[in-house]
Amino acid sequence: MTPSEIPLPDLEESPLLELAEEMRAIVRYGLPVRADRAGPHLLALPAVRARALDTSDRASLARALDAALREELDRMDHELARAARLLYGADPSTSGAKLTTRREAAAQAAGYELHHFRKRIEPKIWDLVCHQLGRASDATRPVAPGLQPAHGPLVLPADVFAWEAVEHQQSLATLWGAVYLLRAGLLSVAALVSMDADQPTLQVAAATALWRHALVLHAAAQYRAAYGQVLLHTAQDVGPALGPAQIAASAGWTPDLSPAQELLLVEFADPEAGLADFLAVLVAAQGGPRLIATWRQALTGHTGEDHHSDQEVQA
């Protein structure tokens, strides 16, 4: 039996103790999660299986577990959150480090003596992360439509129902396409911040992410206007019905904007225009420069409140 063929247990039969033991093994080696070190109970969690491209393949499940762990560590709102990221190696300063180094950094960040941290605090961190993964398992997550290789052009019958179905697929594909481009933009900003990139480079990256965010909001608004608040043709027996707003939010964390600011972005988001055109109208609009500064501050830690810098981005 190959590793990919090893059967996974039912989540309901996974005692918390066994999940904690498997989490302990993950911590021992740190992130990224390797397929041969990922326990079957962790791999069976719905939050993991929902992210896997192939739920029958252990390597795919391990990559999904790695992604789920990083998301939950990033989302953790607890006094031990910083220590948890250091312990798992999700923080750049401990990424790839040995357990001893990660544990020392985590203990120092948490304010505990190393021995006490290892015996008393570290198990609490395992439990916290397991709990968050369990909560994520309970939530319905949007999943992008699957794509398959085509061996010929798409041929539609001359039928109004076929045309309506295609229009819906176009709207959905446009929304998901915008979401993935926003995701790429957010990842680019995060990478540049970690590299301590210069301000002009950060400004361009943040502005691009804002433009992508505006296009996501625009695509979600277009879908709602055409089809309503709930996605059409979704299975009703898998949890709450999903809406375009939930798809839009799946790109990753974005700075909080007021409803008025979001409306402003939707108004100026033209899928046929480019970044320079978008920034030109936004900088000239009332409240536009403040919106740009708020977004930039939240993503990069720098406001860069200088109209000249935005005009340079446009150029």
C-alpha positions in Angstrom: 0.0 0.0 0.0 1.5 3.3 -1.1 1.3 6.5 1.2 -1.3 7.9 -1.1 -3.5 4.9 -0.7 -3.5 4.9 3.2 -7.2 5.2 4.3 -8.1 8.3 6.3 -10.2 8.0 9.5 -13.6 9.5 10.0 -13.3 12.9 11.7 -16.0 12.0 14.2 -13.8 9.2 15.3 -10.7 11.4 15.8 -10.2 12.0 19.6 -8.7 15.4 20.4 -5.8 13.5 22.1 -4.8 11.9 18.8 -5.1 15.2 17.0 -2.9 16.8 19.6 -0.3 14.1 19.2 -0.2 14.5 15.4 0.1 18.2 15.9 3.0 17.6 18.2 4.7 15.8 15.3 4.1 18.7 13.0 5.7 21.1 15.5 8.7 18.9 15.9 9.6 19.3 12.2 8.0 22.6 11.6 6.4 24.0 8.4 6.2 23.1 5.6 4.2 20.0 6.3 5.7 16.9 4.7 3.4 14.1 3.5 5.3 11.4 5.5 5.0 13.3 8.7 1.3 14.3 8.5 -1.0 12.3 10.7 -4.1 10.7 9.3 -6.5 12.5 11.7 -5.2 15.9 10.7 -5.4 15.0 7.1 -9.0 13.9 7.6 -10.2 17.3 8.8 -12.8 18.9 6.5 -10.8 22.1 6.5 -7.9 20.2 5.0 -9.8 18.1 2.6 -11.7 21.1 1.3 -8.4 22.7 0.2 -6.9 19.6 -1.3 -6.8 19.2 -5.1 -6.9 15.5 -4.8 -8.3 14.0 -1.5 -7.1 10.5 -2.5 -3.5 11.7 -2.6 -1.6 12.1 0.7 0.9 14.6 -0.8 -2.0 16.8 -1.9 -3.6 16.6 1.5 -0.3 17.5 3.2 0.0 20.6 1.1 -3.6 21.5 2.0 -2.8 20.9 5.7 0.2 23.2 5.4 -2.0 25.9 3.8 -4.7 25.5 6.5 -2.1 25.7 9.3 -0.6 28.9 7.9 -4.0 30.5 7.5 -5.1 29.7 11.0 -1.8 30.8 12.5 -2.1 34.1 10.6 -5.7 34.4 11.8 -5.0 33.5 15.4 -6.2 36.2 17.9 -4.6 35.2 21.2 -1.8 36.3 23.5 0.1 33.2 22.3 -0.3 34.0 18.6 3.2 35.4 18.1 4.7 32.5 20.0 2.7 30.0 17.9 3.9 31.4 14.6 7.5 31.3 15.8 7.1 27.7 17.2 5.6 26.3 13.9 8.1 28.2 11.7 5.4 30.3 10.1 7.3 33.4 11.0 10.1 34.4 8.6 12.6 34.6 11.5 12.2 30.9 12.4 11.2 29.5 9.0 13.2 26.3 8.3 14.9 26.4 11.8 15.3 23.4 14.1 12.9 22.9 16.9 15.3 24.1 19.5 15.7 27.4 17.8 12.0 27.8 17.2 11.1 26.8 20.7 13.6 29.3 22.2 12.2 32.1 20.1 8.6 31.2 21.0 9.4 31.0 24.7 11.0 34.4 24.6 8.1 36.0 22.7 5.6 34.5 25.2 7.7 35.6 28.2 8.2 32.2 29.7 11.3 30.2 30.9 12.2 27.6 28.2 11.5 24.5 30.3 8.1 25.8 31.5 7.2 26.8 28.0 8.0 23.3 26.6 6.1 21.5 29.4 3.1 23.8 30.0 2.7 26.4 27.2 3.6 24.4 24.1 0.7 21.9 24.6 -1.7 24.8 24.9 -0.5 26.1 21.6 -1.2 22.7 20.0 -4.7 22.7 21.4 -5.4 26.3 20.2 -4.3 25.4 16.7 -6.3 22.2 16.7 -9.4 24.1 17.9 -9.0 26.7 15.1 -8.7 24.0 12.5 -11.8 22.4 13.9 -13.7 25.6 13.7 -12.5 26.2 10.2 -13.9 22.7 9.4 -17.4 23.8 10.4 -17.4 26.7 8.0 -18.5 26.4 4.4 -15.7 27.6 2.2 -16.1 28.8 -1.4 -14.5 26.5 -4.0 -13.6 27.7 -7.4 -15.2 25.9 -10.4 -13.1 23.0 -11.6 -11.5 23.2 -15.0 -10.8 20.3 -17.4 -8.6 20.2 -20.5 -10.6 20.7 -23.7 -10.0 18.8 -26.9 -11.9 21.1 -29.2 -13.8 24.4 -29.3 -16.9 24.9 -27.2 -20.0 24.6 -29.4 -23.3 25.8 -28.1 -26.8 25.0 -29.4 -28.9 27.9 -30.6 -30.9 27.8 -27.4 -31.8 30.6 -25.0 -31.2 28.3 -22.0 -27.7 27.5 -23.1 -27.0 31.1 -23.6 -28.3 32.0 -20.1 -26.1 29.2 -18.6 -23.1 30.5 -20.4 -23.8 34.1 -19.2 -23.9 32.8 -15.6 -20.6 30.9 -16.0 -19.0 34.0 -17.5 -20.1 36.1 -14.5 -18.8 33.5 -12.1 -15.5 33.0 -14.0 -15.0 36.8 -14.0 -15.5 37.0 -10.3 -13.1 34.1 -9.5 -10.6 35.4 -12.0 -10.6 38.8 -10.2 -10.2 37.1 -6.9 -7.1 35.1 -8.0 -5.5 38.3 -9.4 -6.2 40.1 -6.1 -4.6 37.1 -4.3 -1.5 37.4 -6.4 -1.4 41.2 -5.7 -1.7 40.6 -1.9 1.1 38.0 -2.0 3.3 40.4 -3.9 2.9 43.1 -1.3 3.6 40.7 1.6 6.7 39.5 -0.1 8.0 43.0 -0.8 7.3 44.1 2.8 9.3 41.1 4.1 12.2 42.0 1.8 12.1 45.6 3.1 11.6 46.9 -0.5 12.0 50.6 -1.2 9.0 52.9 -1.0 8.3 53.4 -4.7 8.2 49.6 -5.2 5.9 49.2 -2.3 3.6 52.0 -3.5 3.2 50.4 -6.9 2.5 47.0 -5.4 -0.1 48.4 -2.9 -1.7 50.4 -5.7 -2.0 47.3 -7.9 -3.6 45.3 -5.0 -6.1 48.1 -4.5 -6.9 48.1 -8.2 -7.4 44.4 -8.1 -9.6 44.7 -5.0 -11.7 47.3 -6.7 -12.2 44.9 -9.7 -13.2 42.1 -7.2 -15.8 44.4 -5.6 -17.0 45.4 -9.1 -17.4 41.8 -10.2 -19.2 40.8 -7.0 -21.6 43.8 -7.5 -22.3 42.7 -11.1 -23.1 39.2 -10.0 -25.5 40.4 -7.3 -27.2 42.7 -9.7 -27.7 39.9 -12.2 -28.3 36.9 -10.0 -28.9 38.0 -6.4 -27.2 37.5 -3.1 -26.8 33.7 -3.4 -24.8 31.8 -5.9 -26.9 29.9 -8.3 -26.7 26.1 -8.7 -24.9 25.4 -5.5 -25.6 22.3 -3.4 -27.9 23.1 -0.5 -27.0 20.0 1.5 -23.4 20.9 2.2 -24.1 24.0 4.4 -25.2 27.6 4.2 -25.6 29.0 0.7 -22.7 31.1 -0.5 -22.8 34.5 -2.0 -20.5 36.6 -4.2 -19.2 38.5 -1.1 -17.8 35.3 0.4 -16.0 34.5 -2.9 -14.6 38.0 -2.9 -13.3 37.6 0.6 -11.5 34.3 -0.2 -8.6 36.2 -1.8 -7.1 36.9 1.6 -7.1 39.6 4.3 -7.7 43.1 3.0 -7.8 46.4 5.0 -11.1 47.4 6.4 -12.8 50.1 4.2 -16.0 51.9 4.9 -19.1 51.2 2.8 -18.6 54.6 1.1 -15.0 53.8 0.2 -16.1 50.4 -1.2 -18.7 52.1 -3.3 -16.1 54.5 -4.6 -13.9 51.6 -5.7 -16.8 49.9 -7.4 -17.7 53.2 -9.2 -14.1 53.6 -10.6 -13.4 49.9 -11.3 -13.5 49.6 -15.0 -12.4 46.1 -16.2 -11.5 47.6 -19.6 -9.2 50.2 -18.1 -5.8 49.8 -16.5 -4.1 50.7 -13.3 -3.0 54.1 -14.4 -6.6 55.1 -15.4 -8.0 53.7 -12.1 -5.5 55.7 -10.0 -6.0 58.9 -12.0 -9.8 59.0 -11.3 -9.3 57.8 -7.7 -6.7 60.5 -6.9 -9.0 63.2 -8.3 -12.1 62.0 -6.4 -13.2 63.3 -3.1 -11.8 61.0 -0.4 -9.7 59.1 -3.0 -6.3 60.1 -1.7 -7.3 59.2 1.9 -8.6 55.8 0.7 -5.3 55.1 -1.0 -3.3 56.2 2.1 -5.5 54.1 4.4 -5.0 51.0 2.2 -1.3 51.5 1.8 -0.8 52.0 5.6 -2.6 48.8 6.4 -0.8 46.7 3.9 2.8 48.1 4.1 3.0 50.1 7.3 3.6 53.3 5.3 1.0 55.8 4.1 3.1 57.6 1.5 0.5 60.4 1.5 2.1 62.1 -1.5 0.0 62.8 -4.6 3.2 63.0 -6.6 4.0 59.4 -5.8 0.6 58.3 -7.0 1.0 60.2 -10.2 4.4 58.5 -10.7 2.6 55.1 -10.3 0.1 56.2 -12.9 2.9 57.0 -15.3 
